[in-house]
Amino acid sequence: MSSAAQRLRSLIAPPRQRPPLAPGPPLGKRSLSPSPRPPLLEPSQEISRRLLPPTKRATSFIDGKTLARHLKALRIDDIELALLCVPSGYFDCRYALTRIGAAQEEDCRRLWALEKTGNVEAMDKQAKPLSCHPHANWYEAPWKRYWEHVRQLRIELRDADGRLAYLSQFGGWALREQPSTGPILILAALRQFGSRPFLTSSAPVPADAAGRVFPLYTQPDSQTQGDVIRKMVELALLSESSARRCIEALTRSTLMSEAQMLAELNGQDATFSSVEHFFRVMHAPDSPEMADRARTAARRLAIQGIIHSARVINARPPCAQAPISVDRTIVNSLIDAQPETLTTDQTDVIWALVTSLRSPSPTNALLSGDVGTGKTLAFGIPAVAAHLAGAKVAMIAPTEILANQLHASLVQRFPQARIERVQTGRKIQDLRAILVGTSGLTTQAQKQSFEPDLLIVDEQHKLDTGTRSILRGPGTHTIEASATPIPRSLASSLFAGMQVFNLYQAPVARDIETHLVEESQRAQTVRWLREVIAAGHRAAIIYPRVESQEKANETSGVKQSLQALQEHFPGRVAHLHGKLKSVDIDAELSHFRSGAKPLLVSTTIVETGIDVPDVRLMIIKEADRFGASALHQLRGRLARNGGHARFVMMCKDLDALAPETLERLRAVEGTSDGYALAEADMRARGFGDLSGSSQAGNISCAFRMLRLDFDELAQHPIQNN
């Protein structure tokens, strides 16, 4: 550990008895708009002296357990790397209003520095006044008996002229841990209700924010706390080596030189003299303008870094051993031998891949397609043609079920090829056969010095990048198939340097009705279920994949449903979940495929790749727990051979759903276009915190707490090379 890091560690101590000050909520992607200094604004450095006595203005401390938890959540191994956290917004706390009479009623929030008088009015959920008698004030009232009924507080404040105003807060539990009187710094909008001025839409501002443009480090749905990250950043700023270590992390992630990174950060101007200067400005800006420039620069570097690193990683230099002499006559015969007529998309992709396989530059391709567009044939025909030309071919699937299914499909469609299903831990019998397996295939291939000429990774988003790279030699052609439709405009950024092929057309026409219903409407769904089973078709009921502490409910939900359905369909119900043994899974799937058990109760183990042609009804229980992509993948299991089917998303109470959840379900109900759904989903949720390695296109981003928008990544034209 460096001496600078040791000095930082020395500042980490057990927590104080005084509770930490909580930062205000994020202001979105923009900081407070700079505005001319209004009259009677007081420099908030002076206010800071009143808010924080000298004994409380010392460097903040973080207890070791809290620090360890945040380092893990941020995926960094040292506090010096905290400078990689990008602020979610800023408070402009350089000046504060101190007089009510100097301000006008307006929508925008301003920083106020006022005094608490100690008087508080409390109201219940019916807006009726509550009493704290016999206690002198609400600050002294105990929690359980008094505070559990409080829904709104009106805190009396006094300005510099002695005029009274009222701060309206809902909840206000933190009030009990604050001084009853004294100065308060708050961001709020001024409103006049009757004769009394109110401060509304308020956000508390930490006292040590006074006098500066104050960064916020809030992250929705995160295990981190903004005030803890702020303290980590403040400690990192004290170290002379922190910026240098962060620059090294950015270099490893973006594969850019420091000069290239500085050029991206500056864009069209020269705001930052160095990358170290950029870090200083981002975390301790002198003005809102500089704060916005730093955040914009961080986003620009993150995007360009993703594209640049993907292009470098995905580049495949020419190799003398790369060309595979695929016979075009054999390709035509393989296409003609298929029982169905291939779509134009499929044939275009097949010939493009064949051309690429014959090139001295190893193929590095991504095959993206909507559900039911025939990805297996699109990569299977070039693979079999390469095999017949003498090439060594390997295919990797993420699960045993998908590997078995892929093997069975290839054996049925291509009897002229030698195809071996490599079981995990078993020796490869025929090194010249098309090898099909899971990630365990890589271990056995290494033991037997097997290096394929063509490597195909199915459902690539479910396999880590290490698994994909183990088998790839200098001349190995690689095709990665994605079960998730990737909008063309986005693929050029996340998969820069790769050939990207898209399948849009479906080989068969399918008519799938999608319904969003409540549990109270299940009578109609039950009638559909009985009709499907009576007609000799198949149906499936899917339960959500349940997280961590609720894992026990995953199998119990399937088992409970199994027991209930067995009473109505005795001996005709199959079941699947992740805790079954492989042999039991194979047996249950066999019963379902054959129709011996036409009704399947399952978890989302059937989400991708389970190819049972005649499923005519699928019911998704607690559909609000599923993402749009997962729901669309499940819907893709219906009517694989064409025809009519129904997809039912069932929720307990639609009115009780969060607006964004209901919007997601309505989007799935309204369209069957996987590309449109994928784009809408990505626009709605962004791309999360792009920290560390991603499964998609080997992208990585060294910045933490940075959410990128769809349009930011999709603005670059695609480059197929």
Order of alpha helices (4+ residues) and beta strands (2+ residues): alpha-beta-alpha-alpha-beta-beta-beta-beta-alpha-beta-beta-beta-beta-beta-alpha-alpha-alpha-alpha-alpha-alpha-alpha-beta-alpha-beta-alpha-beta-beta-alpha-beta-alpha-beta-alpha-beta-beta-alpha-beta-alpha-beta-alpha-beta-beta-alpha-beta-alpha-alpha-beta-beta-alpha
